[in-house]
Amino acid sequence: MTARDLSRAAGVPEKEVCDHLVHIRRSMRTGRSAFSMTPPECLACGYVYADRRRLTRPGRCPRCKSTHLTPPSFRIDG
Ligand SMILES: [Zn+2]
C-alpha cells in the first residue's frame, strides 16, 4: 500500500503515515515479520530509488529532475 492508501484506510493524515511507518519498520526488526518498501520510480526516465531508506515520497528525480514519480509502497510479510 502507498502512504495515501494507508491514510485512507486508517483515517490518518498522509504526512503522519510516514512517521508511523518509521516506528513500524523499527519494531519489525526484532519480530518475525518483515517490513519492505517498493522504492519510488521516475516515470520519465525509469530511475529507481533503490537505496532510499526514507519512507516519504521524493520531490523530484535526481537524474532528470522530473516530478513524475511513483510513490513508494509498503508491505509486511509474515
Ligand atoms: Zn527521471
N, CA, C, O and the ligand as a Tripos MOL2 file, in Angstrom:
@<TRIPOS>MOLECULE
protein
  313   311    79     0     0
PROTEIN
NO_CHARGES

@<TRIPOS>ATOM
      1 N           0.8400   -1.1900    0.0000 N.3       1 MET1
      2 CA          0.0000    0.0000    0.0000 C.3       1 MET1
      3 C           0.8790    1.2460    0.0000 C.2       1 MET1
      4 O           1.9680    1.2530    0.5730 O.2       1 MET1
      5 N           0.4010    2.2720   -0.6360 N.am      2 THR2
      6 CA          1.1180    3.5470   -0.5760 C.3       2 THR2
      7 C           0.6960    4.3090    0.6790 C.2       2 THR2
      8 O          -0.2650    3.9390    1.3540 O.2       2 THR2
      9 N           1.4300    5.3760    0.9770 N.am      3 ALA3
     10 CA          1.0640    6.2130    2.1250 C.3       3 ALA3
     11 C          -0.3640    6.7330    1.9720 C.2       3 ALA3
     12 O          -1.0830    6.8730    2.9610 O.2       3 ALA3
     13 N          -0.7720    7.0170    0.7510 N.am      4 ARG4
     14 CA         -2.1300    7.5070    0.5180 C.3       4 ARG4
     15 C          -3.1650    6.4260    0.8140 C.2       4 ARG4
     16 O          -4.2060    6.6900    1.4170 O.2       4 ARG4
     17 N          -2.8590    5.1970    0.3770 N.am      5 ASP5
     18 CA         -3.7640    4.0720    0.6770 C.3       5 ASP5
     19 C          -3.9160    3.8950    2.1880 C.2       5 ASP5
     20 O          -5.0230    3.7280    2.7020 O.2       5 ASP5
     21 N          -2.7720    3.9360    2.8910 N.am      6 LEU6
     22 CA         -2.7880    3.7360    4.3410 C.3       6 LEU6
     23 C          -3.5130    4.8840    5.0330 C.2       6 LEU6
     24 O          -4.2270    4.6770    6.0140 O.2       6 LEU6
     25 N          -3.3260    6.0790    4.5220 N.am      7 SER7
     26 CA         -4.0100    7.2430    5.0700 C.3       7 SER7
     27 C          -5.5170    7.0470    5.0070 C.2       7 SER7
     28 O          -6.2390    7.3020    5.9710 O.2       7 SER7
     29 N          -5.9690    6.5900    3.8530 N.am      8 ARG8
     30 CA         -7.4000    6.3970    3.6470 C.3       8 ARG8
     31 C          -7.9210    5.2600    4.5330 C.2       8 ARG8
     32 O          -8.9870    5.3690    5.1390 O.2       8 ARG8
     33 N          -7.1540    4.1760    4.5970 N.am      9 ALA9
     34 CA         -7.6100    3.0020    5.3480 C.3       9 ALA9
     35 C          -7.6240    3.2470    6.8540 C.2       9 ALA9
     36 O          -8.5010    2.7560    7.5640 O.2       9 ALA9
     37 N          -6.6450    4.0120    7.3310 N.am     10 ALA10
     38 CA         -6.5090    4.1890    8.7820 C.3      10 ALA10
     39 C          -7.1210    5.4940    9.2780 C.2      10 ALA10
     40 O          -7.2410    5.6900   10.4870 O.2      10 ALA10
     41 N          -7.5080    6.3890    8.3750 N.am     11 GLY11
     42 CA         -8.0590    7.6610    8.7900 C.3      11 GLY11
     43 C          -7.0250    8.5640    9.4420 C.2      11 GLY11
     44 O          -7.3370    9.3290   10.3540 O.2      11 GLY11
     45 N          -5.7870    8.4640    8.9620 N.am     12 VAL12
     46 CA         -4.6810    9.2640    9.4940 C.3      12 VAL12
     47 C          -4.1580   10.1260    8.3460 C.2      12 VAL12
     48 O          -4.0610    9.6430    7.2180 O.2      12 VAL12
     49 N          -3.8180   11.3930    8.6060 N.am     13 PRO13
     50 CA         -3.2830   12.2140    7.5120 C.3      13 PRO13
     51 C          -2.0460   11.5880    6.8650 C.2      13 PRO13
     52 O          -1.2240   10.9690    7.5400 O.2      13 PRO13
     53 N          -1.9310   11.7600    5.5460 N.am     14 GLU14
     54 CA         -0.8580   11.1030    4.8040 C.3      14 GLU14
     55 C           0.5200   11.4550    5.3580 C.2      14 GLU14
     56 O           1.4060   10.6020    5.4060 O.2      14 GLU14
     57 N           0.7030   12.6970    5.7730 N.am     15 LYS15
     58 CA          2.0300   13.0820    6.2650 C.3      15 LYS15
     59 C           2.3530   12.4150    7.6040 C.2      15 LYS15
     60 O           3.5240   12.2820    7.9590 O.2      15 LYS15
     61 N           1.3260   11.9960    8.3480 N.am     16 GLU16
     62 CA          1.5790   11.2850    9.6050 C.3      16 GLU16
     63 C           1.8490    9.8060    9.3760 C.2      16 GLU16
     64 O           2.4780    9.1510   10.2070 O.2      16 GLU16
     65 N           1.3750    9.2810    8.2550 N.am     17 VAL17
     66 CA          1.5440    7.8570    7.9650 C.3      17 VAL17
     67 C           3.0220    7.4860    7.9550 C.2      17 VAL17
     68 O           3.4050    6.4420    8.4820 O.2      17 VAL17
     69 N           3.8500    8.3350    7.3600 N.am     18 CYS18
     70 CA          5.2790    8.0320    7.2650 C.3      18 CYS18
     71 C           5.9370    7.9760    8.6400 C.2      18 CYS18
     72 O           6.8330    7.1660    8.8780 O.2      18 CYS18
     73 N           5.4790    8.8570    9.5510 N.am     19 ASP19
     74 CA          6.0220    8.8020   10.9130 C.3      19 ASP19
     75 C           5.6980    7.4630   11.5640 C.2      19 ASP19
     76 O           6.5450    6.8590   12.2220 O.2      19 ASP19
     77 N           4.4580    7.0070   11.3710 N.am     20 HIS20
     78 CA          4.0650    5.7190   11.9340 C.3      20 HIS20
     79 C           4.8690    4.5880   11.2970 C.2      20 HIS20
     80 O           5.2830    3.6520   11.9800 O.2      20 HIS20
     81 N           5.0850    4.6790    9.9970 N.am     21 LEU21
     82 CA          5.8180    3.6130    9.3040 C.3      21 LEU21
     83 C           7.2540    3.4930    9.8090 C.2      21 LEU21
     84 O           7.7980    2.3910    9.8750 O.2      21 LEU21
     85 N           7.8660    4.6200   10.1640 N.am     22 VAL22
     86 CA          9.2230    4.5840   10.7160 C.3      22 VAL22
     87 C           9.2370    3.7190   11.9790 C.2      22 VAL22
     88 O          10.1380    2.9020   12.1710 O.2      22 VAL22
     89 N           8.2340    3.9060   12.8350 N.am     23 HIS23
     90 CA          8.1670    3.1290   14.0790 C.3      23 HIS23
     91 C           7.8460    1.6710   13.7890 C.2      23 HIS23
     92 O           8.3870    0.7740   14.4360 O.2      23 HIS23
     93 N           6.9730    1.4310   12.8250 N.am     24 ILE24
     94 CA          6.6250    0.0540   12.4680 C.3      24 ILE24
     95 C           7.8560   -0.6680   11.9220 C.2      24 ILE24
     96 O           8.1270   -1.8110   12.2870 O.2      24 ILE24
     97 N           8.5910    0.0070   11.0510 N.am     25 ARG25
     98 CA          9.7950   -0.6140   10.4820 C.3      25 ARG25
     99 C          10.7860   -0.9740   11.5910 C.2      25 ARG25
    100 O          11.3970   -2.0420   11.5670 O.2      25 ARG25
    101 N          10.9370   -0.0720   12.5580 N.am     26 ARG26
    102 CA         11.8800   -0.3050   13.6490 C.3      26 ARG26
    103 C          11.4510   -1.5200   14.4840 C.2      26 ARG26
    104 O          12.2750   -2.3630   14.8410 O.2      26 ARG26
    105 N          10.1520   -1.5960   14.7890 N.am     27 SER27
    106 CA          9.6980   -2.6910   15.6440 C.3      27 SER27
    107 C           9.7320   -4.0220   14.8990 C.2      27 SER27
    108 O           9.8550   -5.0760   15.5230 O.2      27 SER27
    109 N           9.6250   -3.9860   13.5750 N.am     28 MET28
    110 CA          9.6590   -5.2120   12.7770 C.3      28 MET28
    111 C          11.0250   -5.8850   12.8200 C.2      28 MET28
    112 O          11.1320   -7.0910   12.6000 O.2      28 MET28
    113 N          12.0530   -5.1230   13.0980 N.am     29 ARG29
    114 CA         13.4130   -5.6880   13.0730 C.3      29 ARG29
    115 C          13.5930   -6.7740   14.1090 C.2      29 ARG29
    116 O          14.4090   -7.6780   13.9320 O.2      29 ARG29
    117 N          12.8290   -6.6900   15.2030 N.am     30 THR30
    118 CA         13.0320   -7.6550   16.2700 C.3      30 THR30
    119 C          12.0250   -8.8010   16.1920 C.2      30 THR30
    120 O          12.1650   -9.7920   16.9090 O.2      30 THR30
    121 N          11.0220   -8.6820   15.3410 N.am     31 GLY31
    122 CA          9.9970   -9.7170   15.2730 C.3      31 GLY31
    123 C          10.1900  -10.6570   14.1060 C.2      31 GLY31
    124 O          11.2400  -10.6630   13.4630 O.2      31 GLY31
    125 N           9.1740  -11.4450   13.8370 N.am     32 ARG32
    126 CA          9.2530  -12.4200   12.7560 C.3      32 ARG32
    127 C           8.7380  -11.8720   11.4390 C.2      32 ARG32
    128 O           8.9740  -12.4590   10.3830 O.2      32 ARG32
    129 N           8.0380  -10.7510   11.4960 N.am     33 SER33
    130 CA          7.5090  -10.1680   10.2750 C.3      33 SER33
    131 C           8.5560   -9.2790    9.6150 C.2      33 SER33
    132 O           9.4740   -8.7830   10.2690 O.2      33 SER33
    133 N           8.4030   -9.0900    8.3230 N.am     34 ALA34
    134 CA          9.3680   -8.2920    7.5760 C.3      34 ALA34
    135 C           8.6660   -7.1230    6.8960 C.2      34 ALA34
    136 O           7.6680   -7.2820    6.1940 O.2      34 ALA34
    137 N           9.2200   -5.9630    7.1310 N.am     35 PHE35
    138 CA          8.7160   -4.7460    6.5000 C.3      35 PHE35
    139 C           9.5190   -4.5140    5.2330 C.2      35 PHE35
    140 O          10.7490   -4.5620    5.2630 O.2      35 PHE35
    141 N           8.8520   -4.2680    4.1400 N.am     36 SER36
    142 CA          9.6100   -3.9520    2.9330 C.3      36 SER36
    143 C           8.9530   -2.8190    2.1760 C.2      36 SER36
    144 O           7.7450   -2.5980    2.2670 O.2      36 SER36
    145 N           9.7760   -2.1070    1.4270 N.am     37 MET37
    146 CA          9.3050   -0.9650    0.6590 C.3      37 MET37
    147 C           9.6550   -1.1800   -0.8110 C.2      37 MET37
    148 O          10.7940   -1.5070   -1.1440 O.2      37 MET37
    149 N           8.6800   -0.9940   -1.6760 N.am     38 THR38
    150 CA          8.9600   -0.9180   -3.1030 C.3      38 THR38
    151 C           9.3570    0.5260   -3.3750 C.2      38 THR38
    152 O           8.5570    1.4340   -3.1500 O.2      38 THR38
    153 N          10.5790    0.7550   -3.8570 N.am     39 PRO39
    154 CA         11.0700    2.1310   -3.9390 C.3      39 PRO39
    155 C          10.3440    2.9490   -4.9950 C.2      39 PRO39
    156 O           9.7790    2.4030   -5.9420 O.2      39 PRO39
    157 N          10.3670    4.2660   -4.8190 N.am     40 PRO40
    158 CA          9.8070    5.1470   -5.8440 C.3      40 PRO40
    159 C          10.5680    5.0100   -7.1600 C.2      40 PRO40
    160 O          11.7400    4.6330   -7.1860 O.2      40 PRO40
    161 N           9.8750    5.3240   -8.2390 N.am     41 GLU41
    162 CA         10.4850    5.2220   -9.5580 C.3      41 GLU41
    163 C          10.0820    6.4410  -10.3830 C.2      41 GLU41
    164 O           8.9580    6.9310  -10.2810 O.2      41 GLU41
    165 N          11.0170    6.9220  -11.2030 N.am     42 CYS42
    166 CA         10.7360    8.0530  -12.0730 C.3      42 CYS42
    167 C          10.0100    7.5590  -13.3190 C.2      42 CYS42
    168 O          10.4700    6.6460  -14.0050 O.2      42 CYS42
    169 N           8.8650    8.1820  -13.5950 N.am     43 LEU43
    170 CA          8.0910    7.7650  -14.7620 C.3      43 LEU43
    171 C           8.6500    8.3520  -16.0500 C.2      43 LEU43
    172 O           8.2950    7.9110  -17.1430 O.2      43 LEU43
    173 N           9.5220    9.3450  -15.9230 N.am     44 ALA44
    174 CA         10.0720    9.9820  -17.1190 C.3      44 ALA44
    175 C          11.2910    9.2360  -17.6470 C.2      44 ALA44
    176 O          11.4090    9.0220  -18.8540 O.2      44 ALA44
    177 N          12.2080    8.8320  -16.7480 N.am     45 CYS45
    178 CA         13.4530    8.2130  -17.2210 C.3      45 CYS45
    179 C          13.6690    6.8110  -16.6740 C.2      45 CYS45
    180 O          14.6130    6.1350  -17.0820 O.2      45 CYS45
    181 N          12.8130    6.3550  -15.7570 N.am     46 GLY46
    182 CA         12.9450    5.0000  -15.2420 C.3      46 GLY46
    183 C          13.8940    4.8580  -14.0730 C.2      46 GLY46
    184 O          14.1620    3.7440  -13.6230 O.2      46 GLY46
    185 N          14.4090    5.9770  -13.5720 N.am     47 TYR47
    186 CA         15.3130    5.9140  -12.4180 C.3      47 TYR47
    187 C          14.5870    5.3010  -11.2160 C.2      47 TYR47
    188 O          13.4530    5.6770  -10.9200 O.2      47 TYR47
    189 N          15.2340    4.3630  -10.5260 N.am     48 VAL48
    190 CA         14.6620    3.7270   -9.3430 C.3      48 VAL48
    191 C          15.4840    4.1260   -8.1220 C.2      48 VAL48
    192 O          16.7140    4.0760   -8.1390 O.2      48 VAL48
    193 N          14.7890    4.5180   -7.0770 N.am     49 TYR49
    194 CA         15.4490    4.9190   -5.8280 C.3      49 TYR49
    195 C          15.8040    3.6810   -5.0160 C.2      49 TYR49
    196 O          15.2630    3.4630   -3.9320 O.2      49 TYR49
    197 N          16.7070    2.8810   -5.5410 N.am     50 ALA50
    198 CA         16.9560    1.5610   -4.9680 C.3      50 ALA50
    199 C          17.5330    1.6200   -3.5600 C.2      50 ALA50
    200 O          17.2570    0.7310   -2.7540 O.2      50 ALA50
    201 N          18.3200    2.6320   -3.2430 N.am     51 ASP51
    202 CA         18.9920    2.6870   -1.9440 C.3      51 ASP51
    203 C          18.2790    3.5750   -0.9420 C.2      51 ASP51
    204 O          18.7800    3.8230    0.1540 O.2      51 ASP51
    205 N          17.1090    4.0480   -1.3270 N.am     52 ARG52
    206 CA         16.4300    5.0070   -0.4550 C.3      52 ARG52
    207 C          15.9410    4.3280    0.8130 C.2      52 ARG52
    208 O          15.3230    3.2650    0.7620 O.2      52 ARG52
    209 N          16.2290    4.9620    1.9680 N.am     53 ARG53
    210 CA         15.7590    4.4450    3.2420 C.3      53 ARG53
    211 C          14.5940    5.2810    3.7720 C.2      53 ARG53
    212 O          13.7640    4.7950    4.5400 O.2      53 ARG53
    213 N          14.5490    6.5240    3.3550 N.am     54 ARG54
    214 CA         13.4480    7.3650    3.8070 C.3      54 ARG54
    215 C          12.1430    6.8640    3.1990 C.2      54 ARG54
    216 O          12.1140    6.3380    2.0870 O.2      54 ARG54
    217 N          11.0610    7.0450    3.9630 N.am     55 LEU55
    218 CA          9.7860    6.4630    3.5500 C.3      55 LEU55
    219 C           8.8900    7.4670    2.8440 C.2      55 LEU55
    220 O           7.8370    7.1060    2.3180 O.2      55 LEU55
    221 N           9.3000    8.7080    2.8310 N.am     56 THR56
    222 CA          8.4820    9.7300    2.1930 C.3      56 THR56
    223 C           8.6720    9.7080    0.6820 C.2      56 THR56
    224 O           9.6490    9.1670    0.1640 O.2      56 THR56
    225 N           7.7240   10.3040    0.0040 N.am     57 ARG57
    226 CA          7.8010   10.3970   -1.4460 C.3      57 ARG57
    227 C           8.8390   11.4740   -1.8190 C.2      57 ARG57
    228 O           8.7690   12.5890   -1.3030 O.2      57 ARG57
    229 N           9.7860   11.1640   -2.6950 N.am     58 PRO58
    230 CA         10.7790   12.1780   -3.0720 C.3      58 PRO58
    231 C          10.1470   13.2830   -3.9070 C.2      58 PRO58
    232 O           9.1120   13.0810   -4.5420 O.2      58 PRO58
    233 N          10.7760   14.4460   -3.8990 N.am     59 GLY59
    234 CA         10.2240   15.5850   -4.6130 C.3      59 GLY59
    235 C          10.4500   15.5030   -6.1110 C.2      59 GLY59
    236 O           9.5340   15.7410   -6.8980 O.2      59 GLY59
    237 N          11.6740   15.1660   -6.5050 N.am     60 ARG60
    238 CA         11.9610   15.1110   -7.9370 C.3      60 ARG60
    239 C          13.0950   14.1410   -8.2090 C.2      60 ARG60
    240 O          13.8700   13.7850   -7.3210 O.2      60 ARG60
    241 N          13.1660   13.7310   -9.4520 N.am     61 CYS61
    242 CA         14.1710   12.7610   -9.8670 C.3      61 CYS61
    243 C          15.5670   13.3890   -9.8390 C.2      61 CYS61
    244 O          15.7520   14.4850  -10.3680 O.2      61 CYS61
    245 N          16.5540   12.7160   -9.2320 N.am     62 PRO62
    246 CA         17.9040   13.2770   -9.2030 C.3      62 PRO62
    247 C          18.5930   13.2190  -10.5700 C.2      62 PRO62
    248 O          19.5830   13.9120  -10.8030 O.2      62 PRO62
    249 N          18.0650   12.3970  -11.4560 N.am     63 ARG63
    250 CA         18.7220   12.2400  -12.7480 C.3      63 ARG63
    251 C          18.1670   13.2060  -13.7940 C.2      63 ARG63
    252 O          18.9310   13.8990  -14.4670 O.2      63 ARG63
    253 N          16.8240   13.2560  -13.9360 N.am     64 CYS64
    254 CA         16.2480   14.0970  -14.9900 C.3      64 CYS64
    255 C          15.4120   15.2540  -14.4450 C.2      64 CYS64
    256 O          14.8760   16.0520  -15.2140 O.2      64 CYS64
    257 N          15.3020   15.3440  -13.1130 N.am     65 LYS65
    258 CA         14.5800   16.4460  -12.4450 C.3      65 LYS65
    259 C          13.0750   16.4150  -12.6740 C.2      65 LYS65
    260 O          12.3820   17.3780  -12.3450 O.2      65 LYS65
    261 N          12.5640   15.3300  -13.2290 N.am     66 SER66
    262 CA         11.1220   15.2160  -13.3970 C.3      66 SER66
    263 C          10.4480   15.0610  -12.0360 C.2      66 SER66
    264 O          11.0380   14.5280  -11.0960 O.2      66 SER66
    265 N           9.2130   15.5320  -11.9450 N.am     67 THR67
    266 CA          8.4570   15.3260  -10.7120 C.3      67 THR67
    267 C           7.4050   14.2280  -10.8910 C.2      67 THR67
    268 O           6.5740   14.0120  -10.0080 O.2      67 THR67
    269 N           7.4410   13.5400  -12.0270 N.am     68 HIS68
    270 CA          6.5120   12.4360  -12.2560 C.3      68 HIS68
    271 C           7.0960   11.1540  -11.6970 C.2      68 HIS68
    272 O           7.7680   10.4000  -12.4020 O.2      68 HIS68
    273 N           6.8310   10.9160  -10.4120 N.am     69 LEU69
    274 CA          7.4120    9.7770   -9.7190 C.3      69 LEU69
    275 C           6.3010    8.9040   -9.1580 C.2      69 LEU69
    276 O           5.2650    9.4140   -8.7330 O.2      69 LEU69
    277 N           6.5070    7.6020   -9.1520 N.am     70 THR70
    278 CA          5.5610    6.7490   -8.4490 C.3      70 THR70
    279 C           5.8470    6.8730   -6.9540 C.2      70 THR70
    280 O           7.0100    7.0040   -6.5740 O.2      70 THR70
    281 N           4.8330    6.8380   -6.0980 N.am     71 PRO71
    282 CA          5.0950    6.8990   -4.6780 C.3      71 PRO71
    283 C           5.6420    5.5590   -4.1870 C.2      71 PRO71
    284 O           5.3520    4.5240   -4.7870 O.2      71 PRO71
    285 N           6.4320    5.5580   -3.1020 N.am     72 PRO72
    286 CA          6.8660    4.2790   -2.5370 C.3      72 PRO72
    287 C           5.6590    3.5160   -2.0110 C.2      72 PRO72
    288 O           4.6820    4.1250   -1.5770 O.2      72 PRO72
    289 N           5.7170    2.1940   -2.0460 N.am     73 SER73
    290 CA          4.6520    1.4080   -1.4370 C.3      73 SER73
    291 C           5.2730    0.4300   -0.4360 C.2      73 SER73
    292 O           6.4540    0.0910   -0.5120 O.2      73 SER73
    293 N           4.4310   -0.0090    0.5020 N.am     74 PHE74
    294 CA          4.9200   -0.7270    1.6830 C.3      74 PHE74
    295 C           4.1650   -2.0280    1.8680 C.2      74 PHE74
    296 O           2.9750   -2.1260    1.5700 O.2      74 PHE74
    297 N           4.8810   -3.0270    2.3670 N.am     75 ARG75
    298 CA          4.2100   -4.2790    2.6890 C.3      75 ARG75
    299 C           4.8610   -4.9050    3.9110 C.2      75 ARG75
    300 O           6.0120   -4.6340    4.2540 O.2      75 ARG75
    301 N           4.0690   -5.7550    4.5490 N.am     76 ILE76
    302 CA          4.5640   -6.5020    5.6920 C.3      76 ILE76
    303 C           4.3100   -7.9720    5.4040 C.2      76 ILE76
    304 O           3.1790   -8.3810    5.1400 O.2      76 ILE76
    305 N           5.3710   -8.7570    5.4560 N.am     77 ASP77
    306 CA          5.2670  -10.2070    5.2380 C.3      77 ASP77
    307 C           5.3980  -10.9300    6.5650 C.2      77 ASP77
    308 O           6.1630  -10.5230    7.4390 O.2      77 ASP77
    309 N           4.6440  -12.0040    6.7020 N.am     78 GLY78
    310 CA          4.7780  -12.8250    7.9000 C.3      78 GLY78
    311 C           3.7480  -12.4720    8.9540 C.2      78 GLY78
    312 O           3.7300  -13.0770   10.0260 O.2      78 GLY78
    313 ZN         13.9980   10.7690  -14.0430 Zn       79 ZN79
@<TRIPOS>BOND
     1     1     2 1
     2     2     3 1
     3     3     4 2
     4     3     5 am
     5     5     6 1
     6     6     7 1
     7     7     8 2
     8     7     9 am
     9     9    10 1
    10    10    11 1
    11    11    12 2
    12    11    13 am
    13    13    14 1
    14    14    15 1
    15    15    16 2
    16    15    17 am
    17    17    18 1
    18    18    19 1
    19    19    20 2
    20    19    21 am
    21    21    22 1
    22    22    23 1
    23    23    24 2
    24    23    25 am
    25    25    26 1
    26    26    27 1
    27    27    28 2
    28    27    29 am
    29    29    30 1
    30    30    31 1
    31    31    32 2
    32    31    33 am
    33    33    34 1
    34    34    35 1
    35    35    36 2
    36    35    37 am
    37    37    38 1
    38    38    39 1
    39    39    40 2
    40    39    41 am
    41    41    42 1
    42    42    43 1
    43    43    44 2
    44    43    45 am
    45    45    46 1
    46    46    47 1
    47    47    48 2
    48    47    49 am
    49    49    50 1
    50    50    51 1
    51    51    52 2
    52    51    53 am
    53    53    54 1
    54    54    55 1
    55    55    56 2
    56    55    57 am
    57    57    58 1
    58    58    59 1
    59    59    60 2
    60    59    61 am
    61    61    62 1
    62    62    63 1
    63    63    64 2
    64    63    65 am
    65    65    66 1
    66    66    67 1
    67    67    68 2
    68    67    69 am
    69    69    70 1
    70    70    71 1
    71    71    72 2
    72    71    73 am
    73    73    74 1
    74    74    75 1
    75    75    76 2
    76    75    77 am
    77    77    78 1
    78    78    79 1
    79    79    80 2
    80    79    81 am
    81    81    82 1
    82    82    83 1
    83    83    84 2
    84    83    85 am
    85    85    86 1
    86    86    87 1
    87    87    88 2
    88    87    89 am
    89    89    90 1
    90    90    91 1
    91    91    92 2
    92    91    93 am
    93    93    94 1
    94    94    95 1
    95    95    96 2
    96    95    97 am
    97    97    98 1
    98    98    99 1
    99    99   100 2
   100    99   101 am
   101   101   102 1
   102   102   103 1
   103   103   104 2
   104   103   105 am
   105   105   106 1
   106   106   107 1
   107   107   108 2
   108   107   109 am
   109   109   110 1
   110   110   111 1
   111   111   112 2
   112   111   113 am
   113   113   114 1
   114   114   115 1
   115   115   116 2
   116   115   117 am
   117   117   118 1
   118   118   119 1
   119   119   120 2
   120   119   121 am
   121   121   122 1
   122   122   123 1
   123   123   124 2
   124   123   125 am
   125   125   126 1
   126   126   127 1
   127   127   128 2
   128   127   129 am
   129   129   130 1
   130   130   131 1
   131   131   132 2
   132   131   133 am
   133   133   134 1
   134   134   135 1
   135   135   136 2
   136   135   137 am
   137   137   138 1
   138   138   139 1
   139   139   140 2
   140   139   141 am
   141   141   142 1
   142   142   143 1
   143   143   144 2
   144   143   145 am
   145   145   146 1
   146   146   147 1
   147   147   148 2
   148   147   149 am
   149   149   150 1
   150   150   151 1
   151   151   152 2
   152   151   153 am
   153   153   154 1
   154   154   155 1
   155   155   156 2
   156   155   157 am
   157   157   158 1
   158   158   159 1
   159   159   160 2
   160   159   161 am
   161   161   162 1
   162   162   163 1
   163   163   164 2
   164   163   165 am
   165   165   166 1
   166   166   167 1
   167   167   168 2
   168   167   169 am
   169   169   170 1
   170   170   171 1
   171   171   172 2
   172   171   173 am
   173   173   174 1
   174   174   175 1
   175   175   176 2
   176   175   177 am
   177   177   178 1
   178   178   179 1
   179   179   180 2
   180   179   181 am
   181   181   182 1
   182   182   183 1
   183   183   184 2
   184   183   185 am
   185   185   186 1
   186   186   187 1
   187   187   188 2
   188   187   189 am
   189   189   190 1
   190   190   191 1
   191   191   192 2
   192   191   193 am
   193   193   194 1
   194   194   195 1
   195   195   196 2
   196   195   197 am
   197   197   198 1
   198   198   199 1
   199   199   200 2
   200   199   201 am
   201   201   202 1
   202   202   203 1
   203   203   204 2
   204   203   205 am
   205   205   206 1
   206   206   207 1
   207   207   208 2
   208   207   209 am
   209   209   210 1
   210   210   211 1
   211   211   212 2
   212   211   213 am
   213   213   214 1
   214   214   215 1
   215   215   216 2
   216   215   217 am
   217   217   218 1
   218   218   219 1
   219   219   220 2
   220   219   221 am
   221   221   222 1
   222   222   223 1
   223   223   224 2
   224   223   225 am
   225   225   226 1
   226   226   227 1
   227   227   228 2
   228   227   229 am
   229   229   230 1
   230   230   231 1
   231   231   232 2
   232   231   233 am
   233   233   234 1
   234   234   235 1
   235   235   236 2
   236   235   237 am
   237   237   238 1
   238   238   239 1
   239   239   240 2
   240   239   241 am
   241   241   242 1
   242   242   243 1
   243   243   244 2
   244   243   245 am
   245   245   246 1
   246   246   247 1
   247   247   248 2
   248   247   249 am
   249   249   250 1
   250   250   251 1
   251   251   252 2
   252   251   253 am
   253   253   254 1
   254   254   255 1
   255   255   256 2
   256   255   257 am
   257   257   258 1
   258   258   259 1
   259   259   260 2
   260   259   261 am
   261   261   262 1
   262   262   263 1
   263   263   264 2
   264   263   265 am
   265   265   266 1
   266   266   267 1
   267   267   268 2
   268   267   269 am
   269   269   270 1
   270   270   271 1
   271   271   272 2
   272   271   273 am
   273   273   274 1
   274   274   275 1
   275   275   276 2
   276   275   277 am
   277   277   278 1
   278   278   279 1
   279   279   280 2
   280   279   281 am
   281   281   282 1
   282   282   283 1
   283   283   284 2
   284   283   285 am
   285   285   286 1
   286   286   287 1
   287   287   288 2
   288   287   289 am
   289   289   290 1
   290   290   291 1
   291   291   292 2
   292   291   293 am
   293   293   294 1
   294   294   295 1
   295   295   296 2
   296   295   297 am
   297   297   298 1
   298   298   299 1
   299   299   300 2
   300   299   301 am
   301   301   302 1
   302   302   303 1
   303   303   304 2
   304   303   305 am
   305   305   306 1
   306   306   307 1
   307   307   308 2
   308   307   309 am
   309   309   310 1
   310   310   311 1
   311   311   312 2
@<TRIPOS>SUBSTRUCTURE
     1 MET1         2 RESIDUE 1 A MET
     2 THR2         6 RESIDUE 1 A THR
     3 ALA3        10 RESIDUE 1 A ALA
     4 ARG4        14 RESIDUE 1 A ARG
     5 ASP5        18 RESIDUE 1 A ASP
     6 LEU6        22 RESIDUE 1 A LEU
     7 SER7        26 RESIDUE 1 A SER
     8 ARG8        30 RESIDUE 1 A ARG
     9 ALA9        34 RESIDUE 1 A ALA
    10 ALA10       38 RESIDUE 1 A ALA
    11 GLY11       42 RESIDUE 1 A GLY
    12 VAL12       46 RESIDUE 1 A VAL
    13 PRO13       50 RESIDUE 1 A PRO
    14 GLU14       54 RESIDUE 1 A GLU
    15 LYS15       58 RESIDUE 1 A LYS
    16 GLU16       62 RESIDUE 1 A GLU
    17 VAL17       66 RESIDUE 1 A VAL
    18 CYS18       70 RESIDUE 1 A CYS
    19 ASP19       74 RESIDUE 1 A ASP
    20 HIS20       78 RESIDUE 1 A HIS
    21 LEU21       82 RESIDUE 1 A LEU
    22 VAL22       86 RESIDUE 1 A VAL
    23 HIS23       90 RESIDUE 1 A HIS
    24 ILE24       94 RESIDUE 1 A ILE
    25 ARG25       98 RESIDUE 1 A ARG
    26 ARG26      102 RESIDUE 1 A ARG
    27 SER27      106 RESIDUE 1 A SER
    28 MET28      110 RESIDUE 1 A MET
    29 ARG29      114 RESIDUE 1 A ARG
    30 THR30      118 RESIDUE 1 A THR
    31 GLY31      122 RESIDUE 1 A GLY
    32 ARG32      126 RESIDUE 1 A ARG
    33 SER33      130 RESIDUE 1 A SER
    34 ALA34      134 RESIDUE 1 A ALA
    35 PHE35      138 RESIDUE 1 A PHE
    36 SER36      142 RESIDUE 1 A SER
    37 MET37      146 RESIDUE 1 A MET
    38 THR38      150 RESIDUE 1 A THR
    39 PRO39      154 RESIDUE 1 A PRO
    40 PRO40      158 RESIDUE 1 A PRO
    41 GLU41      162 RESIDUE 1 A GLU
    42 CYS42      166 RESIDUE 1 A CYS
    43 LEU43      170 RESIDUE 1 A LEU
    44 ALA44      174 RESIDUE 1 A ALA
    45 CYS45      178 RESIDUE 1 A CYS
    46 GLY46      182 RESIDUE 1 A GLY
    47 TYR47      186 RESIDUE 1 A TYR
    48 VAL48      190 RESIDUE 1 A VAL
    49 TYR49      194 RESIDUE 1 A TYR
    50 ALA50      198 RESIDUE 1 A ALA
    51 ASP51      202 RESIDUE 1 A ASP
    52 ARG52      206 RESIDUE 1 A ARG
    53 ARG53      210 RESIDUE 1 A ARG
    54 ARG54      214 RESIDUE 1 A ARG
    55 LEU55      218 RESIDUE 1 A LEU
    56 THR56      222 RESIDUE 1 A THR
    57 ARG57      226 RESIDUE 1 A ARG
    58 PRO58      230 RESIDUE 1 A PRO
    59 GLY59      234 RESIDUE 1 A GLY
    60 ARG60      238 RESIDUE 1 A ARG
    61 CYS61      242 RESIDUE 1 A CYS
    62 PRO62      246 RESIDUE 1 A PRO
    63 ARG63      250 RESIDUE 1 A ARG
    64 CYS64      254 RESIDUE 1 A CYS
    65 LYS65      258 RESIDUE 1 A LYS
    66 SER66      262 RESIDUE 1 A SER
    67 THR67      266 RESIDUE 1 A THR
    68 HIS68      270 RESIDUE 1 A HIS
    69 LEU69      274 RESIDUE 1 A LEU
    70 THR70      278 RESIDUE 1 A THR
    71 PRO71      282 RESIDUE 1 A PRO
    72 PRO72      286 RESIDUE 1 A PRO
    73 SER73      290 RESIDUE 1 A SER
    74 PHE74      294 RESIDUE 1 A PHE
    75 ARG75      298 RESIDUE 1 A ARG
    76 ILE76      302 RESIDUE 1 A ILE
    77 ASP77      306 RESIDUE 1 A ASP
    78 GLY78      310 RESIDUE 1 A GLY
    79 ZN79       313 GROUP 0 **** ****
